[in-house]
């Protein structure tokens, strides 16, 4: 496994280190760091472009790591364990392998719209962990894709990527600047005979989620953690639904609300 060796905080190391915290650097380089066995495996299985594999030069590698390094034609970089631990954001020692992966394009056409379409949209999320959790739930309950709109936390933030536990690589996730691009995309799909219903979630919805027909093609909207859905999105909603609750809590965390709604959608569709 011949390749480059990095033992100091050289320019290349600094470039990768910047991907951890600097969103603009990630955007400019069009790449991000992937940590963990399952996420790296999923990225490879789903055909994402791995630009470099960074591995611990100081110890024998597991069979998984050996096969990974042999199986991909990419840049292989042997790295000092303390540098790898920094990039892996680990305090308990260096991970075996990290991957530098190219981002996928923010193109709504990556999300397939069909007769049983189920899409999820997260409006201006502030917490990368919540984005990751929603990606994981959307993948688990059979959604076709997730759209993140507005001035928001970054899908490719390491916290978000970790929270997806690899589902980011299985589910199309697309970022758009505002609701306008999504409205145009929906208009085009509807004109081509795919009547997608836009369904917002809110504690003051018109119907309880379990009494609303979610077997139709649907785009589920989840609002910002503090302020809910923007006025622009509320205007675009065909329906608003709420999750019936009996305790003293007035609302659910955004990712929990998304998970409950996705579960209810999957339950109705199994029954149908």
KEFI-615693 format. One record per atom (N, C-alpha, C): residue number from 0; x, y negated, z; residue in one letter. Coordinates in steps of 0.1 Angstrom, whole numbers, plus 5000, padded with zeros to 4 digits. Layout:
NUM X Y Z A
...
REM end
This chain:
0 5008 5012 5000 X
0 5000 5000 5000 X
0 5009 4988 5000 X
1 5016 4986 4989 X
1 5024 4974 4988 X
1 5016 4961 4988 X
2 5021 4951 4994 X
2 5014 4938 4993 X
2 5022 4928 5001 X
3 5016 4916 5003 X
3 5023 4906 5010 X
3 5023 4909 5025 X
4 5033 4903 5032 X
4 5034 4904 5046 X
4 5034 4890 5052 X
5 5025 4888 5062 X
5 5025 4875 5069 X
5 5027 4877 5084 X
6 5038 4870 5089 X
6 5041 4871 5103 X
6 5041 4857 5110 X
7 5039 4847 5102 X
7 5039 4833 5108 X
7 5027 4826 5103 X
8 5024 4815 5110 X
8 5012 4807 5106 X
8 5015 4798 5094 X
9 5017 4805 5083 X
9 5021 4799 5070 X
9 5009 4792 5063 X
10 5011 4787 5052 X
10 5000 4779 5045 X
10 4988 4789 5042 X
11 4991 4801 5038 X
11 4981 4810 5034 X
11 4972 4814 5047 X
12 4979 4816 5058 X
12 4972 4819 5071 X
12 4963 4807 5074 X
13 4968 4795 5073 X
13 4961 4783 5077 X
13 4948 4782 5068 X
14 4950 4785 5056 X
14 4939 4785 5046 X
14 4927 4794 5051 X
15 4931 4806 5055 X
15 4921 4816 5060 X
15 4915 4811 5073 X
16 4924 4806 5082 X
16 4920 4802 5095 X
16 4909 4791 5094 X
17 4911 4782 5084 X
17 4901 4771 5082 X
17 4887 4776 5078 X
18 4886 4789 5073 X
18 4873 4794 5069 X
18 4865 4797 5081 X
19 4871 4799 5093 X
19 4863 4802 5105 X
19 4854 4790 5109 X
20 4860 4778 5109 X
20 4852 4767 5115 X
20 4849 4756 5105 X
21 4855 4756 5093 X
21 4853 4745 5084 X
21 4845 4748 5072 X
22 4832 4744 5073 X
22 4822 4747 5063 X
22 4827 4742 5049 X
23 4832 4730 5049 X
23 4836 4724 5036 X
23 4847 4732 5029 X
24 4857 4737 5038 X
24 4867 4746 5032 X
24 4861 4758 5026 X
25 4852 4764 5034 X
25 4845 4776 5028 X
25 4839 4773 5015 X
26 4832 4762 5014 X
26 4825 4758 5002 X
26 4835 4756 4990 X
27 4846 4748 4994 X
27 4856 4745 4983 X
27 4863 4758 4978 X
28 4866 4767 4987 X
28 4873 4779 4983 X
28 4863 4790 4979 X
29 4850 4788 4981 X
29 4840 4797 4977 X
29 4842 4811 4983 X
30 4847 4811 4996 X
30 4850 4824 5002 X
30 4848 4823 5017 X
31 4847 4835 5024 X
31 4844 4835 5038 X
31 4851 4847 5044 X
32 4853 4848 5057 X
32 4859 4859 5064 X
32 4848 4869 5069 X
33 4851 4882 5067 X
33 4842 4892 5072 X
33 4849 4901 5082 X
34 4843 4902 5094 X
34 4849 4909 5105 X
34 4840 4921 5108 X
35 4846 4932 5111 X
35 4839 4944 5116 X
35 4837 4955 5105 X
36 4837 4967 5110 X
36 4837 4979 5101 X
36 4825 4979 5092 X
37 4813 4978 5099 X
37 4800 4980 5091 X
37 4799 4968 5081 X
38 4801 4955 5085 X
38 4799 4945 5075 X
38 4809 4946 5063 X
39 4822 4950 5066 X
39 4831 4951 5055 X
39 4827 4963 5046 X
40 4823 4974 5052 X
40 4818 4985 5044 X
40 4806 4982 5035 X
41 4796 4974 5041 X
41 4784 4970 5034 X
41 4788 4961 5022 X
42 4797 4951 5024 X
42 4802 4942 5014 X
42 4807 4950 5002 X
43 4815 4960 5005 X
43 4821 4968 4994 X
43 4810 4976 4987 X
44 4802 4983 4995 X
44 4791 4991 4989 X
44 4782 4983 4980 X
45 4779 4971 4984 X
45 4770 4963 4976 X
45 4777 4954 4965 X
46 4789 4957 4963 X
46 4796 4952 4951 X
46 4800 4937 4952 X
47 4802 4932 4965 X
47 4807 4918 4966 X
47 4822 4918 4963 X
48 4826 4907 4957 X
48 4840 4906 4953 X
48 4849 4903 4965 X
49 4857 4913 4969 X
49 4867 4912 4980 X
49 4880 4906 4975 X
50 4883 4894 4979 X
50 4895 4887 4974 X
50 4908 4891 4980 X
51 4907 4895 4993 X
51 4919 4900 5000 X
51 4914 4909 5012 X
52 4922 4919 5015 X
52 4921 4927 5027 X
52 4933 4924 5036 X
53 4931 4920 5048 X
53 4942 4917 5058 X
53 4942 4928 5068 X
54 4953 4935 5070 X
54 4953 4946 5079 X
54 4965 4945 5089 X
55 4964 4952 5100 X
55 4973 4952 5111 X
55 4986 4960 5106 X
56 4997 4954 5105 X
56 5009 4960 5100 X
56 5016 4968 5111 X
57 5011 4967 5124 X
57 5019 4972 5135 X
57 5015 4986 5140 X
58 5004 4992 5134 X
58 4999 5004 5139 X
58 4995 5013 5128 X
59 4994 5027 5131 X
59 4988 5036 5120 X
59 4973 5032 5119 X
60 4968 5033 5106 X
60 4954 5029 5103 X
60 4945 5041 5104 X
61 4933 5039 5107 X
61 4923 5049 5107 X
61 4920 5054 5093 X
62 4913 5065 5092 X
62 4910 5070 5079 X
62 4901 5060 5071 X
63 4892 5054 5078 X
63 4883 5044 5072 X
63 4891 5033 5065 X
64 4901 5027 5073 X
64 4909 5016 5068 X
64 4918 5021 5057 X
65 4924 5033 5058 X
65 4932 5038 5047 X
65 4924 5039 5034 X
66 4912 5045 5035 X
66 4904 5047 5023 X
66 4900 5034 5017 X
67 4896 5024 5026 X
67 4892 5011 5021 X
67 4904 5004 5014 X
68 4916 5005 5019 X
68 4927 4998 5013 X
68 4931 5005 5000 X
69 4929 5018 4999 X
69 4933 5025 4987 X
69 4922 5023 4976 X
70 4909 5022 4981 X
70 4898 5022 4972 X
70 4895 5009 4965 X
71 4900 4998 4969 X
71 4897 4985 4963 X
71 4909 4979 4956 X
72 4908 4975 4944 X
72 4919 4968 4937 X
72 4918 4953 4942 X
73 4926 4949 4951 X
73 4925 4935 4956 X
73 4939 4932 4963 X
74 4940 4920 4967 X
74 4952 4915 4974 X
74 4952 4922 4988 X
75 4963 4929 4991 X
75 4964 4935 5004 X
75 4975 4928 5012 X
76 4972 4924 5024 X
76 4981 4916 5032 X
76 4983 4922 5045 X
77 4996 4926 5048 X
77 4999 4931 5061 X
77 5002 4919 5070 X
78 4996 4919 5082 X
78 4996 4907 5090 X
78 5000 4911 5105 X
79 5008 4902 5111 X
79 5011 4904 5125 X
79 4998 4905 5133 X
80 4998 4914 5143 X
80 4985 4916 5150 X
80 4980 4904 5157 X
81 4989 4895 5163 X
81 4984 4883 5170 X
81 4977 4873 5160 X
82 4982 4873 5148 X
82 4975 4864 5138 X
82 4962 4870 5133 X
83 4961 4883 5132 X
83 4949 4890 5128 X
83 4938 4889 5139 X
84 4943 4889 5152 X
84 4934 4887 5163 X
84 4928 4873 5163 X
85 4936 4863 5159 X
85 4931 4850 5158 X
85 4920 4849 5147 X
86 4922 4855 5135 X
86 4913 4854 5124 X
86 4900 4863 5127 X
87 4903 4873 5136 X
87 4891 4882 5140 X
87 4883 4876 5151 X
88 4888 4864 5157 X
88 4882 4858 5168 X
88 4880 4868 5180 X
89 4891 4876 5182 X
89 4890 4886 5192 X
89 4900 4883 5204 X
90 4896 4886 5216 X
90 4905 4884 5227 X
90 4910 4897 5232 X
91 4905 4908 5227 X
91 4908 4922 5231 X
91 4917 4929 5222 X
92 4925 4921 5214 X
92 4935 4928 5205 X
92 4930 4926 5190 X
93 4939 4929 5181 X
93 4936 4927 5167 X
93 4927 4937 5161 X
94 4917 4933 5152 X
94 4910 4943 5145 X
94 4919 4950 5135 X
95 4915 4961 5130 X
95 4923 4969 5120 X
95 4924 4961 5107 X
96 4912 4957 5102 X
96 4911 4951 5089 X
96 4901 4939 5089 X
97 4904 4928 5082 X
97 4895 4918 5079 X
97 4894 4916 5064 X
98 4883 4911 5059 X
98 4881 4909 5045 X
98 4879 4895 5042 X
99 4885 4890 5031 X
99 4882 4876 5026 X
99 4873 4879 5013 X
100 4860 4874 5014 X
100 4850 4878 5004 X
100 4845 4865 4997 X
101 4843 4867 4984 X
101 4837 4856 4976 X
101 4822 4854 4978 X
102 4818 4842 4980 X
102 4803 4839 4981 X
102 4796 4843 4969 X
103 4783 4846 4970 X
103 4774 4848 4959 X
103 4768 4834 4956 X
104 4763 4832 4943 X
104 4758 4819 4939 X
104 4745 4816 4946 X
105 4742 4803 4949 X
105 4729 4799 4955 X
105 4719 4797 4944 X
106 4715 4808 4939 X
106 4706 4808 4927 X
106 4693 4815 4931 X
107 4681 4809 4930 X
107 4669 4815 4934 X
107 4665 4827 4925 X
108 4671 4827 4913 X
108 4667 4839 4905 X
108 4673 4852 4910 X
109 4682 4851 4920 X
109 4688 4863 4926 X
109 4677 4870 4934 X
110 4666 4863 4938 X
110 4656 4869 4946 X
110 4645 4874 4937 X
111 4642 4888 4936 X
111 4633 4893 4927 X
111 4618 4891 4932 X
112 4610 4885 4923 X
112 4596 4883 4926 X
112 4587 4893 4918 X
113 4579 4901 4926 X
113 4571 4911 4919 X
113 4557 4912 4927 X
114 4549 4922 4923 X
114 4536 4923 4928 X
114 4535 4925 4944 X
115 4546 4931 4949 X
115 4546 4933 4964 X
115 4556 4924 4970 X
116 4559 4912 4964 X
116 4569 4903 4969 X
116 4568 4899 4984 X
117 4579 4900 4991 X
117 4579 4895 5005 X
117 4592 4887 5006 X
118 4591 4874 5007 X
118 4602 4865 5008 X
118 4601 4858 5022 X
119 4613 4853 5027 X
119 4613 4846 5040 X
119 4621 4833 5037 X
120 4616 4822 5043 X
120 4623 4810 5042 X
120 4625 4804 5056 X
121 4637 4799 5058 X
121 4641 4793 5071 X
121 4644 4778 5069 X
122 4636 4770 5074 X
122 4637 4755 5072 X
122 4646 4749 5082 X
123 4658 4743 5078 X
123 4667 4736 5086 X
123 4672 4742 5099 X
124 4676 4755 5098 X
124 4680 4762 5111 X
124 4693 4755 5117 X
125 4693 4754 5130 X
125 4705 4748 5136 X
125 4715 4758 5142 X
126 4710 4770 5144 X
126 4718 4781 5150 X
126 4722 4791 5140 X
127 4736 4793 5138 X
127 4740 4803 5129 X
127 4735 4817 5133 X
128 4735 4820 5146 X
128 4730 4833 5152 X
128 4716 4836 5148 X
129 4708 4825 5148 X
129 4694 4827 5144 X
129 4693 4831 5129 X
130 4701 4825 5120 X
130 4701 4828 5106 X
130 4705 4843 5105 X
131 4715 4847 5112 X
131 4720 4861 5111 X
131 4709 4871 5115 X
132 4702 4867 5127 X
132 4692 4876 5132 X
132 4680 4878 5122 X
133 4676 4866 5116 X
133 4665 4867 5106 X
133 4669 4875 5093 X
134 4682 4873 5089 X
134 4686 4881 5078 X
134 4685 4896 5081 X
135 4689 4900 5093 X
135 4689 4914 5098 X
135 4674 4919 5098 X
136 4665 4911 5103 X
136 4651 4915 5104 X
136 4645 4916 5090 X
137 4648 4906 5081 X
137 4643 4906 5068 X
137 4647 4918 5060 X
138 4659 4923 5062 X
138 4665 4935 5056 X
138 4658 4947 5062 X
139 4656 4947 5075 X
139 4650 4959 5082 X
139 4635 4961 5078 X
140 4628 4950 5075 X
140 4614 4951 5072 X
140 4610 4950 5057 X
141 4620 4951 5049 X
141 4618 4953 5034 X
141 4616 4940 5027 X
142 4621 4929 5032 X
142 4619 4916 5024 X
142 4628 4916 5012 X
143 4625 4908 5002 X
143 4632 4907 4989 X
143 4644 4897 4990 X
144 4643 4888 5000 X
144 4653 4878 5001 X
144 4650 4867 5011 X
145 4660 4859 5015 X
145 4659 4848 5024 X
145 4664 4836 5017 X
146 4656 4825 5019 X
146 4660 4811 5015 X
146 4662 4803 5027 X
147 4674 4796 5027 X
147 4677 4786 5038 X
147 4676 4772 5032 X
148 4668 4764 5037 X
148 4666 4750 5031 X
148 4670 4739 5040 X
149 4674 4728 5033 X
149 4677 4716 5040 X
149 4690 4715 5047 X
150 4692 4705 5055 X
150 4705 4703 5062 X
150 4705 4713 5073 X
151 4713 4724 5072 X
151 4711 4735 5081 X
151 4725 4741 5085 X
152 4724 4750 5095 X
152 4736 4758 5098 X
152 4740 4766 5086 X
153 4752 4771 5086 X
153 4757 4778 5073 X
153 4755 4793 5074 X
154 4750 4798 5064 X
154 4748 4813 5062 X
154 4761 4820 5063 X
155 4772 4814 5059 X
155 4785 4820 5059 X
155 4794 4817 5071 X
156 4788 4810 5081 X
156 4795 4808 5093 X
156 4798 4822 5100 X
157 4810 4824 5105 X
157 4813 4838 5111 X
157 4802 4843 5121 X
158 4796 4833 5129 X
158 4786 4837 5138 X
158 4774 4843 5131 X
159 4770 4836 5120 X
159 4758 4841 5112 X
159 4761 4854 5106 X
160 4773 4856 5100 X
160 4777 4868 5093 X
160 4777 4880 5103 X
161 4783 4877 5115 X
161 4784 4888 5125 X
161 4770 4892 5129 X
162 4761 4882 5131 X
162 4747 4885 5136 X
162 4739 4893 5126 X
163 4743 4893 5113 X
163 4736 4901 5103 X
163 4739 4916 5104 X
164 4750 4919 5110 X
164 4756 4933 5111 X
164 4756 4939 5097 X
165 4760 4931 5087 X
165 4761 4937 5074 X
165 4750 4935 5064 X
166 4738 4931 5070 X
166 4726 4929 5061 X
166 4727 4918 5051 X
167 4736 4908 5054 X
167 4739 4897 5045 X
167 4743 4903 5031 X
168 4749 4914 5031 X
168 4754 4920 5018 X
168 4744 4928 5011 X
169 4733 4931 5018 X
169 4722 4939 5012 X
169 4711 4931 5007 X
170 4709 4919 5012 X
170 4697 4911 5010 X
170 4701 4898 5003 X
171 4695 4894 4992 X
171 4699 4881 4986 X
171 4695 4870 4995 X
172 4705 4861 4998 X
172 4703 4849 5007 X
172 4708 4837 4999 X
173 4699 4827 4998 X
173 4701 4816 4989 X
173 4699 4803 4997 X
174 4708 4794 4995 X
174 4707 4780 5002 X
174 4702 4770 4992 X
175 4692 4762 4995 X
175 4687 4751 4987 X
175 4687 4738 4994 X
176 4690 4727 4988 X
176 4690 4714 4995 X
176 4677 4710 5001 X
177 4666 4713 4995 X
177 4653 4709 5000 X
177 4641 4718 4996 X
178 4629 4714 4999 X
178 4617 4722 4995 X
178 4614 4720 4980 X
179 4620 4709 4973 X
179 4617 4707 4959 X
179 4621 4718 4950 X
180 4633 4723 4952 X
180 4638 4734 4943 X
180 4630 4747 4945 X
181 4625 4749 4957 X
181 4617 4761 4960 X
181 4603 4759 4953 X
182 4598 4747 4954 X
182 4585 4744 4949 X
182 4585 4747 4933 X
183 4596 4742 4927 X
183 4597 4744 4912 X
183 4598 4759 4909 X
184 4606 4766 4917 X
184 4608 4781 4915 X
184 4594 4788 4916 X
185 4587 4784 4927 X
185 4574 4790 4929 X
185 4564 4787 4917 X
186 4564 4775 4913 X
186 4555 4771 4901 X
186 4558 4779 4889 X
187 4571 4781 4886 X
187 4575 4789 4875 X
187 4570 4804 4876 X
188 4572 4809 4888 X
188 4568 4823 4891 X
188 4552 4824 4890 X
189 4545 4814 4895 X
189 4531 4815 4894 X
189 4526 4813 4880 X
190 4533 4805 4872 X
190 4529 4803 4858 X
190 4531 4816 4850 X
191 4540 4824 4855 X
191 4543 4837 4848 X
191 4534 4849 4854 X
192 4524 4845 4862 X
192 4514 4855 4867 X
192 4518 4862 4880 X
193 4526 4855 4888 X
193 4530 4861 4901 X
193 4525 4851 4912 X
194 4513 4854 4917 X
194 4506 4844 4926 X
194 4512 4845 4940 X
195 4523 4839 4943 X
195 4529 4840 4956 X
195 4522 4830 4966 X
196 4517 4836 4977 X
196 4511 4827 4987 X
196 4522 4822 4997 X
197 4521 4809 5000 X
197 4531 4803 5009 X
197 4525 4803 5023 X
198 4530 4810 5032 X
198 4524 4812 5045 X
198 4534 4807 5056 X
199 4530 4796 5063 X
199 4538 4790 5073 X
199 4534 4796 5087 X
200 4544 4796 5096 X
200 4541 4801 5110 X
200 4542 4789 5119 X
201 4532 4788 5128 X
201 4531 4777 5137 X
201 4522 4781 5149 X
202 4525 4775 5161 X
202 4517 4780 5172 X
202 4503 4775 5171 X
203 4500 4765 5162 X
203 4487 4760 5160 X
203 4482 4765 5146 X
204 4485 4777 5142 X
204 4481 4781 5129 X
204 4466 4783 5128 X
205 4460 4784 5115 X
205 4446 4786 5113 X
205 4441 4800 5116 X
206 4450 4810 5115 X
206 4446 4824 5117 X
206 4457 4831 5125 X
207 4453 4841 5133 X
207 4463 4849 5139 X
207 4469 4858 5129 X
208 4482 4860 5130 X
208 4490 4867 5120 X
208 4484 4881 5117 X
209 4479 4888 5128 X
209 4474 4902 5126 X
209 4460 4902 5119 X
210 4454 4890 5118 X
210 4441 4889 5111 X
210 4442 4883 5097 X
211 4454 4881 5093 X
211 4456 4875 5080 X
211 4461 4885 5070 X
212 4457 4885 5057 X
212 4461 4895 5048 X
212 4475 4892 5043 X
213 4485 4900 5047 X
213 4499 4899 5043 X
213 4503 4909 5033 X
214 4493 4916 5027 X
214 4496 4926 5017 X
214 4498 4920 5003 X
215 4494 4907 5002 X
215 4495 4900 4989 X
215 4510 4895 4988 X
216 4515 4891 4975 X
216 4528 4886 4974 X
216 4529 4873 4983 X
217 4539 4872 4992 X
217 4539 4862 5002 X
217 4554 4857 5004 X
218 4555 4844 5006 X
218 4567 4837 5011 X
218 4564 4832 5025 X
219 4570 4838 5035 X
219 4568 4835 5049 X
219 4578 4823 5053 X
220 4573 4813 5059 X
220 4581 4801 5063 X
220 4583 4801 5078 X
221 4596 4799 5082 X
221 4599 4798 5096 X
221 4605 4784 5098 X
222 4601 4777 5108 X
222 4605 4763 5109 X
222 4618 4762 5118 X
223 4623 4750 5118 X
223 4635 4746 5126 X
223 4632 4749 5141 X
224 4642 4754 5148 X
224 4641 4758 5162 X
224 4634 4748 5171 X
225 4636 4735 5169 X
225 4631 4725 5178 X
225 4618 4718 5172 X
226 4619 4715 5159 X
226 4608 4706 5153 X
226 4599 4714 5144 X
227 4601 4727 5142 X
227 4592 4735 5134 X
227 4594 4731 5119 X
228 4583 4733 5111 X
228 4584 4731 5097 X
228 4583 4716 5094 X
229 4590 4711 5083 X
229 4590 4697 5079 X
229 4577 4694 5073 X
230 4574 4681 5072 X
230 4561 4677 5066 X
230 4560 4682 5051 X
231 4572 4681 5044 X
231 4572 4686 5030 X
231 4568 4700 5029 X
232 4572 4708 5038 X
232 4569 4723 5038 X
232 4554 4725 5042 X
233 4550 4717 5052 X
233 4536 4719 5056 X
233 4526 4716 5045 X
234 4529 4706 5037 X
234 4521 4703 5025 X
234 4521 4714 5015 X
235 4532 4721 5014 X
235 4533 4732 5004 X
235 4526 4745 5008 X
236 4523 4746 5021 X
236 4518 4758 5027 X
236 4503 4760 5022 X
237 4500 4773 5017 X
237 4486 4776 5014 X
237 4479 4780 5027 X
238 4486 4786 5036 X
238 4480 4790 5049 X
238 4490 4788 5060 X
239 4484 4786 5072 X
239 4493 4786 5084 X
239 4488 4797 5094 X
240 4497 4805 5099 X
240 4493 4816 5108 X
240 4501 4814 5121 X
241 4495 4820 5132 X
241 4502 4819 5145 X
241 4502 4833 5151 X
242 4511 4835 5160 X
242 4513 4847 5167 X
242 4505 4846 5180 X
243 4495 4855 5182 X
243 4487 4854 5195 X
243 4496 4858 5207 X
244 4496 4849 5217 X
244 4504 4852 5229 X
244 4495 4850 5242 X
245 4498 4858 5252 X
245 4490 4858 5264 X
245 4497 4853 5276 X
246 4511 4852 5276 X
246 4519 4848 5287 X
246 4519 4833 5289 X
247 4528 4828 5297 X
247 4529 4814 5299 X
247 4538 4807 5289 X
248 4546 4815 5280 X
248 4554 4809 5270 X
248 4545 4802 5259 X
249 4549 4790 5255 X
249 4541 4783 5245 X
249 4546 4787 5231 X
250 4558 4792 5229 X
250 4563 4796 5216 X
250 4574 4806 5217 X
251 4578 4812 5205 X
251 4589 4821 5205 X
251 4601 4815 5198 X
252 4612 4820 5202 X
252 4625 4817 5194 X
252 4622 4820 5179 X
253 4628 4812 5171 X
253 4626 4813 5156 X
253 4628 4827 5151 X
254 4639 4833 5155 X
254 4642 4846 5149 X
254 4633 4857 5155 X
255 4628 4855 5167 X
255 4618 4864 5173 X
255 4605 4863 5165 X
256 4601 4850 5163 X
256 4588 4848 5156 X
256 4589 4854 5142 X
257 4600 4852 5135 X
257 4602 4858 5122 X
257 4601 4873 5122 X
258 4607 4879 5132 X
258 4607 4894 5134 X
258 4593 4899 5136 X
259 4586 4893 5145 X
259 4572 4897 5147 X
259 4563 4896 5134 X
260 4565 4885 5127 X
260 4557 4883 5115 X
260 4561 4893 5104 X
261 4574 4896 5103 X
261 4579 4906 5093 X
261 4574 4920 5097 X
262 4574 4923 5110 X
262 4569 4936 5114 X
262 4554 4937 5110 X
263 4547 4927 5113 X
263 4532 4927 5110 X
263 4530 4929 5095 X
264 4538 4922 5087 X
264 4536 4923 5073 X
264 4539 4938 5068 X
265 4550 4943 5074 X
265 4554 4957 5070 X
265 4543 4967 5075 X
266 4537 4965 5087 X
266 4527 4973 5092 X
266 4514 4973 5083 X
267 4510 4961 5079 X
267 4498 4960 5070 X
267 4501 4967 5057 X
268 4513 4965 5052 X
268 4516 4971 5039 X
268 4517 4986 5039 X
269 4522 4992 5050 X
269 4522 5006 5052 X
269 4507 5012 5052 X
270 4499 5004 5059 X
270 4484 5008 5060 X
270 4477 5007 5046 X
271 4481 4998 5038 X
271 4475 4996 5025 X
271 4480 5006 5015 X
REM end
